[in-house]
Amino acid sequence: MTEPYDVIVVGARCAGSPLAMLLARQGHRTLLVDRATFPSDTVSTHVIHPPGADALRRWGLLDRVAATGCPPVGRYSFDFGPVTLAGAPGTAESPYAYAPRRTLLDQILLDAAAAAGAEVRAGFVVEELIFDDDGRVTGVRGGGGVSERARVVVGADGRNSVVARAVGAKSYEDHPPLTVGYYSYWSNLPTDTFEAYSRPGRGWAVCPTNDGLTMVVGGWPHAELAAHRDDVEATLTETFALSPEFTERIRDAKREERIVGATVPNYFRVPFGDGWALVGDAGYSRDFITAQGITDAFLDAGELAHALDRTLRGEPGALAGYQARRDARAMPHYQMTLGIASLQPPDEQMIQLVGAIAGNQPAMDAFARLNSGVTSPPEFFAPDHIGRLLGGS
């Protein structure tokens, strides 16, 4: 019997919708489902770093994001207390980051998938996967008893992925949650910069978003979750007080919405098997402190779309290659994120490096590109690269 779909994508946010869009553009029969209805919000770091913005540009969607009024961000600053570094995070082709509200971004992505020819079913809850007698995934069942079949089912349904759980996807390089973060939106807190503040045991970040608002997120060690759960706002205020200058700025601002929080586990999962694959947070997750989630989801979706296209056309080994490429790209930033999320004071070597970079604009731009994901940690920290940044000193 001919299956009605080539691919069913479970989850229609930052990984699932772009994947469905790309597969449909390649001519594959694609069904995209999500338990949510749209537009709807979700907990998010908001930031799309320049590599993610470049993906939107290639897909023809960046202008739609910009048209929401979300301002471009062409400057990142990193306040370590005694020293602040500030530089350009992007490239000539993709100079800006964006931090749109998810109610707007996710709708744009979903609409693009539908426009490409993917069938979209919002409000569809996947209850279980369908397996054949050999254990191959052949479809999904949900939506009140509806069964749909496909050659491949993809879990793009986040950290609590129904697909990953059903197939028993194995995890590796996993670590427990390291930080807990809370955010909201303030008016009268203007900035055109992604601002990151680092203090021992505390961190916070600031970025402009839609409607003239500024998103502010603060975090502390996961071990302190219970101690501060009952008075998050007071703990945020105490955190901001670690920078007197920022305290003055936010004192004149007004919080416009409720405070939202989350904590994130860290892991990689084997992202493919017999009739199934994983993408985005379903496949790997990292602490939110480097705000790489949306950008990672876009890049991961592009890689998996290419691998699935080859797989569906009969090329063996394409999904194994996808895992290898994903891990090679993501693992260095994952390890760097774990280090930053420890919220420990920098070691003496890093203190010396930051001090030497301060005031050297090309070096500060390179540091911003490291943190935006344009430059990989091994490339940035290579001795010859550090030597060039410091003029051979």
Helices and strands as residue ranges (DSSP letters): E 5-10, H 16-25, E 30-34, H 50-59, H 62-66, E 76-79, E 84-87, H 102-116, E 119-122, E 126-131, E 137-142, E 146-155, H 162-167, E 171-175, E 179-187, E 194-199, E 202-208, G 210-212, E 214-221, G 222-224, H 225-228, G 229-231, H 232-240, H 244-251, E 254-255, E 260-263, E 266-269, E 272-273, E 276-278, G 280-282, E 284-285, G 288-290, H 293-312, H 318-341, H 348-357, H 361-372, H 377-380, H 383-389
